[in-house]
């Protein structure tokens, strides 16, 4: 398939979550920043992609426009993974990680959407055909709460998520009292985890991991900085007998090589890691090391759909992350939202994502 046209969309979608909006991002977080990519082949097929853009929307868009898309337009693509490896090599001078990888992820996701549509099948079915697996149609999900920083709010929203049928709840709390409030609101057998976002010092981690073990947390995410400190993370996990998860900020399978040897859960983010192709490679690495994959997926564009298809096709993937917020609009009203802690595999060829043009215009940045 030859890529004939490309169009990008910078979006800002307001959301509510019951918090002050402070804590998770460097500034108040009240809007979902998105960079969507629409690729069209000379035969008229359309594929949609998604590059990570929270707090970096303009940079991701510029990387697509100035660096990546000039390499894509006019290209004949028969194998998305092979094409993307070539593209990574061509752009290595611009950096192999960060913004460059976010832009590459958008292209890769769109190419897989196109590849599946060209075969009149779903992305999950295409992935299964290549891996020799059978797609799941029901995908277990967990509620990924924002950081409230207030034990009373943690209690309120944890109970709400439990009442909705989630069997696993993720906090983003870093203070012991807030985490204890989550544990009290979600007693076993409900699984509880917390994402520290690298906020603990090594000494704090040593002290607090004792408490995480006491409360039976299923995993602790990115407890210290840097998040790829493989040996230090492995020591924390082994010493305190609490699983550690990391990898949401890693790019390409090479970014997981060290932590795959030392921690239990790998967390590729399809809009950051390099797209579906690199995500699959991380799954293969996890399988080789006997590890599980907990996809990072706090987004609601094509990356959401792509994560669902990867979850369906790759047995290494355990739980789908559902960011516990309420966007003003869903770009595609058919979004397969979790019900009773599960979501259904999206229907239709490709990803199954088809945005409402009126919403793309309404939320244009």
Buried (B, 14 or more C-beta within 10 A) or exposed (E): BEBBEBEBBBBBBEBEBBBBBBBBBEEEBBBBBBBBBBBBBEEEBBBBBBBBBBEBBEBBBBBBBEBBBEBBEEBEBEEBBEBBBEBBEEBEEBEBBBBBBBBBBBBBBBBBBBBBBBEEBBBBBBBBEEBEBEBBEEBBBBBBBBBBBBBEBBBBBBBBBBEEEBBBBBBBBBBBEBBBBBBBBBEEEBBBBBBBBBBBEEEBBBEBBEBBBEBEBBBBBBBBBEBBBBEBBBBBBEEBEBBBBBBBBBBBBBBBBBBBEBBBBBBBBBBBBBBBBBBBBBBEBBBEBEBBBBBBBBBBBBBBBBBBBBBBBBBBBBBBBBBBBEBEBBBBEEBBEBEEBBBBBBEBBBBBBBBEEEBBEEBEB
